[in-house]
């Protein structure tokens, strides 16, 4: 036991060192406002606020326990980013230690378990889940999920109803933190097979409560995000196989990790990413068939597939990234165990030990550097622009940061670039027009507001801002007309301003 305690301390110190930059990070403008800073359910003042956490969805995603954890932190510490980042990191470290003990309980040697857990905790693909406050849902669901695997192993060994109930409760807590917890019932069946437990009808019936709550709770998040195949089944297969291989490839070779990944174009079999992905998918399937007696390989591959299956897309995902590092947070567990065992076997050679240490050092260094991407919003959008300079949304978001910093010329330049890349998006014109108006360039601002309304005549902000310019130019009738339309689209118009324009417009009429 003393060895295990020393290993846990070592794991904690290594991971803390690798993720140290997150302790100086702030919140970022990517989803943190919606999930945390502007989320009314995070204001914990009464029991009804706790109820709100369990009755709302955020971006059509149901994660009440994650929201409640934010509410508790905010109640005691306010919006102190250090507290939120520390809690994310602590959850990640505890989950990594849980992976180490899980590996030991699955019959893996101490050294192999240490290497598997170290790979799990140190991998650069974990940065997004740990360094981004919004992704508390990853580290929280994984924490309960790994605990559930522990209690289930105890149940398999003792047949105690207490361990079964504990597994069920932990599973519910996991899926209430993030919908990816819905795979637990399938993974428990895989654990049964790994433990050489005979798969009988009773064993399957044991999992019915897990499947029931997974279908009930998981559907709240999953159904709004269900996708239809694109164009035809052939294209869908290509996208699906690319997603399946993407995570494996990125985990094995994490030379470049990013907050966003774009689907390769065009989506055709002759395009090498899809041709190689399809061949690799078929290769993995054949490998599992040929090596079906290798229980370790079968467990690792099946664990990966069952835990990430619901996130494998078969559409273009124009609304968001088709793949994300955070989706691999827990599905990589089986692969980590596999790598840990084979790395342990290589440790009998001193040169191989040096190679393994070098690889771990490179992973740790990459993780450390990647943490700086999530230090603040500006770093994040700079990173996205450097990786995907043709994406207009990153320029829009960076422009908002420049506005907050008072760097109006830089903001105008970013909004102009966003318009060049996507001239049909009205929000870019509204944002640029607002900044132009603030800097006294009212004619250019009016042109931008007019263009935005020609693209979308329901933008209340454009009407309101245009009314302000008209009021300053003593065009009170025009200002009043715009204010009334803005009011119709629920713009928050100051009462004194509306009254003044109405009075001046009335004087003009007389």
N, C-alpha and C positions, 0 to 999 in steps of 0.2 A: 504493500500500500504506500510505503514511503516513496518508492520509485514513481508511482502514479502521481502523487502530490507534487513531486519535483518536476515531472513532465507538464503538469497543469500550470505550474508557475512559469516554466519556460515558455509554454505556448502563449500565456497571457502577456509576458514581457515582449516576445517577438512581435505579436500582433499589435500590441500597443505602440511599439516603435514604428512599425510599418504605417500605421494609421494616425500617427501623431499630428499631422497637419490638420486633421478634421477638428481638433480642439480649438483652433483659432478661426474656424470657418463661420460664416454668417448664413442667414437664410438666402435662398435663391428665388428668383421670380418665376421659376418653372414649377408650377403646382403648389409651392409652399403657401402662397396667399390663399388659394382655394381650400386646401386641406387644413391649414393651420391659422394663418394670420387674420383672415377675413371670415373664418368659419364660425358662425354663431354657436354651434354646438360645443366649441372649445371653451366657452365661458361657463365655468362651473360655479353657479351661484345657488342652485336649488336642485331638488330631486328631478324636477321636470327637465333640467338641462341634461341629466344623465339619460333620461328617456329620449331626448332629442338625438343623442348619439346613436341610439338603436333604431331610430325611425327614419333617418335620412340616408341618402346616398350622395356620394361626391363624384361628379363626372360619371354617373351611372354605375358606380362601384360601391359595394356595401362592405364597410370595414369599421363597424362600431367600436370594437375594442381598441383599435389603433387610435381612433378619434378620442376615446375616453382617456387613453394614456396621455395624449396631448393636453387634454383638459386638466388632468391632475398636475402635470408639470407647470402649466400656465397658472393654475390656482396658487401653487406654492412659490414659484420663481418668476412669474411673468413670462414675457417673450424673450428670455435670455437664451440665445442660440447655443451657448456653451453647455447648458443643461441638457438640451435636446440631443446634441451631438454626443455628449458623454453617455447618455442612456442608450443611444444607438450602438455605440462602441461596446458598452458593457454587455448588451444583449448578444452582440456578435461574438465576443470572447466566450461567454457562457455557452452559447450554441456550439462553438468550436470544441470546447471542453466536453460537451455532451456528445459530439461526434467521436471524440477520442474514446470515451467510455463505451459508446455503442459499438465501436470497432472491436474493442476488447471482448465485449459480451458476445459478439458474433464469431469468436474463436480466432481472431487475428492476433499475431504476436505483438508484444508491447512496442517494439521498435516500428513495426509496420503500422500500428495504430497511431503512433506519434507522427510518422511521416504523412499518413493519410489526413490526420487532423490539421497538420501544419499546412499542407497543400490547400485544404478546405478554407482555412482561415486567412491565408496569405495571398490567395490568388487575386490578381488585378480586377477580375470580373466582379469581385465583391465590393469594390469601391462605391459603385453607384448605390447599392443598398445601404451601406454604412454611412457614407459621407453626405447623402441627400436626406434631409430630415423627413420629407414626405414618404420616403421608402422605409420608414419605421415598420410599415406593414410587412416587409420582407423579414427583417430580423425578429419581429414579434411572432409572426406565424411560424417561422422556423423553430423558434425557441420552444413553443408548445408542441410542435410536430415531433421534434426529436425527443422531447420528454415522453410523448405518447408512444413512440417506438420502444423506449426503455420500459415503460409500464406494461406494454404488451408482451415484451420478452419475459417479464416477470410473471405475467398471466400464463403464458405458454408453459413455463417451468413449474408453476405452483397450482394452476387452475383456480386461483383465488378470485372470487367475484369482486373483491375490492380493487384488484389490479385491472380487471375488465372495466369496471365503472370509471376508474381513474383514467383509463385510455379513452373511453368515450367522452368524458368531460374535457380532457385535454384536446381531443380532436375538435370538439365544438369551439373551444377557445381559439384554436388555430384558424379555423375557417372564418370565425368572427373577426380575426385580424387581417386575413386576406383570403380571397376565394381559392387561391392555389392549394389551400388545405383540403380541398375536396378529394384529392387523390389518396388520402390516408387509407381508406378501406381497401383499395387495390394494393397498396404497399404492404398492408398487414397480411393479405393473402400471399404476397411474395415472401414475406418473412416466414410464414408458415412453411412454404416450400423450401426456403433456405435452411430452416431448422429441421427439415425432413419430417415435418408433421404431415400425416396422411390427410389429404384434402377430401373430407367427407361432406355430406349434406349439412351436418351440424356445424362444421367449421365454416361453411359458406353462410349458413343462417346467422352465425355469430356476427357477421359483417353487415347484416341487414340494417341495424340502427345507424351504422356509419354511412351506408349508401342513402338512407332515408334523409338524414339531416344534410348530407352533402348535396342531394338533389334539391332540397328545399331552400337551404341558405345560399348555396353556390349559384343557383339559377338566378337569384336577384342581380348578381353581377354578370353572370355569363350570358344570359339571354339578350340583354341590350347590346351586347358586343358580338353576337353571332354574325358570321360572315357568309355571304353567298359566293359560290365559286365564280371566278372571273372568266368571261368569254366562253370557255369550254373546259371540260374535265382535264384535258391535256395540260393547259396552262396551270390549272389548280394543282395538279400533281407536281409540276415543275417547281412552283412556289413552295409547296409543302415540303418537298425533298430538300430544297435549298435551306429552308428554316431548320429542318431536322439536322442537317450537316453543319449549318452555321455555328450552332452552339458547341458542337463537338470540336470543330476546327478552331474556334476562338478560344476554347478552354485549353486545347493542346498548344496552340501558338498565339498567345495573347500579346503579340508585338504591338498591335494597335487596338486600343479600346476607346470607345467613344460614347457620349451620351445619346447618340443617334446614329442609325445605320440606314442607308438607302437600299432599296431593292434594285438589283442589277437590271438594267434595260439593254436590249429588249428581252422580253420573256419568251424565248424560243429555245428549242433543244440544241440548236447549233451554237448558241452562246455558251462559252466554256464554263461559266459558273454553274449553269443548270445541267449541262451534260455531265460534269464531274460530280455534282451533288447527286444526280440520279444514279450514277454508277456507284458512288460511295454508299448510298442508301441500300441499294441492292446488295453491295458487298457486305454491309453490316448484317443484313438479313441472312445471307449465305453463311457468314462466319458463325452466327448463332446456331444455324442448323448443323454445320459441320462440327462445331465444338459444343454440341448440346450436352455433352457429359462434363464439360468444364463449368461447374456450378458457380464459381466466382465470376467468370466472364458473363455468364447468362444472367446472374443477379445484377451485375453492374449495368449491363445494357438494358435490361428490363426495367430496373429502377429508374433509369434516365427516361425511358420512353413513357412509362406510366405516370411519372410525376410532371412531365412537360407536355404531354399529349394535347391537353386542352389549350395550350398556348401556341401550338404549331399552326400557323396561318396558311390559308390557301387563296388569299386575295391580295390585291396590291396595297391595301391599307393606306390609301391616300390621306386619311385623316391623322395618322400617327405612324410612329416607327413600327415596322413589321416585326422586328426583333429587338430585344433589349438585354443588356448584360444582367439586369436584375432578375430576369426570368430564370436564370441559371443558378440562382443563389443556392437553393436546396436540391434541385435535380442533379447537381454534379456530385452528390454524396457517394453514390455507387461507384462512379469513376474514380473518385479520390481513394476509396477503399482498394480498388483494383490497382491503381498506381502505387499506393502505399505498400501493398504486398510484393509487387514485382521490384520496387525500389529496395525493399528490405533484402530481397534475395541477392541484389547486386552489391549490397554493402559488405560482402565478404572480400571484395576486391578494393584495395585502398584507392586506386585510381578512380574507380566508379564512385566511391564516397566523395572524392573531390569534385567529380562531375555533378553529383546530386546536390552538394552544398552550393556549387556555383549556380546551378539552376534556381535553387531556392533564393539565393541572394539576388539574382536577376528579377525574380518574381516580386520579392520584397521591395526592391528599388523601384520597379515599375508601379507597384501599388502606392508607394510613398509619393511619387511624382504625380500619379493620377489624382491623388487627393486634392492637389492644388487646383485642378479643374473645377472642383466643387467648392472652392474657398468663398466665392462670391458670384453674383450674377454676371458681372463683366467678364470674369475669367471663363465662365461657362459659355457665354455667347461668342466670345472670341475663339474658343476652341471649336465650336460648331461651325463658325464661319471659315476657320482655317481648314476644317475637314470637308465641308460642303459649301463652298463659296457661292453656289448657285441657288441656295435655299433662302427665299425671301423672308421667312418668318424670323430667322435669327437676327437679321438686320432690323426688323421691326422691334424686337425685344431689346436689342442693344441700344436702339434709338431712345427708348423709354428711359434707360439707365442714364444716358447722356443728358436727357431733359432734367432728370432728378438732380444731376450734378451741375446743372446750369451751363452745360457745354452745348449751346444751341446749334452752332455751326456743324458740329459733329453729328448731332441728332438729325439735322436737315439732310446731311450727306447720306446717312444710313436710310432714312425714309425715301430719299430719291433713288437709292440703289434698290430698295425693296420694290418701288414702283417700276423700275426698269425690268426687274426679274419677273414681276407679276402685276402687269398694268390693270388687271381686271379686279383687283382686291381693293374695295373702297376704304377700308380702315387705314391704309397707308396714306391716302390723300387727306383724311381727317387729321391724322397725327401730324403730318407735315404742315397742313394748314394752320393747326393750332400753334405750332412753334413759330411759323412765319408771322402770325398775328402778334405773338408775344414780342417779336423783334421789330415790329413796326412795318413789316412788308405786307400790308393789308390787301393790296390788289392781287398779289400772288396767292395769299391765303384764300381770298374769295374764289379764285379760280379753282383751287383745290377742293373747297367745300362744294362748289357747283359740280365738279367732276364726280365727287363721291356720291352726291345725291342723284346724279344721272345713272350711276351704277346701282345704287340702292336708295330709293326715295323714302326709306323708313328710318334713317339714321338720325336719331334725335339730337345727338351731339353736334352734328354738322349744322342743323337748323339753328341751334342755340348759339353756336360760335359765330355763325353768319349774322345772326341778329345783333350780337354785341358790336360787330364791325359796322353794321348799318346804323345802329344807335349812335355810335361815335361820329358817324358821317351825317348825323341829323336826318337820316331817312327813317323816321319813326313809324310810318305806315308799313314800310317793308320789314322793319324789325318786329313790329307787332304780328304781322302775318307769319313770320318765321317762328316766333315764340309760341303762337297758338298751335302750330303744327308740332313743334317740339313738345308742347304740353300734351298733345294728343298721343304722342309716343312715349309718354311717361318720363320726360326729362325733368330733373330736379331744378326748377326755375325759382330763384329767390323772389319772394313776394314783392319786395320793395322795387326790384328792377322791373317786374312786369307792370306794376302800378305806374311807375314813372313813364314807361313807354306808352302805356294806354293814355295817360294824361297828355303827353306831348302829341300823340297821334290825334287825339280829340281836338287839340288846339289847331293842328294843321287842317283838320276838316272844317273848322269854323272859319 
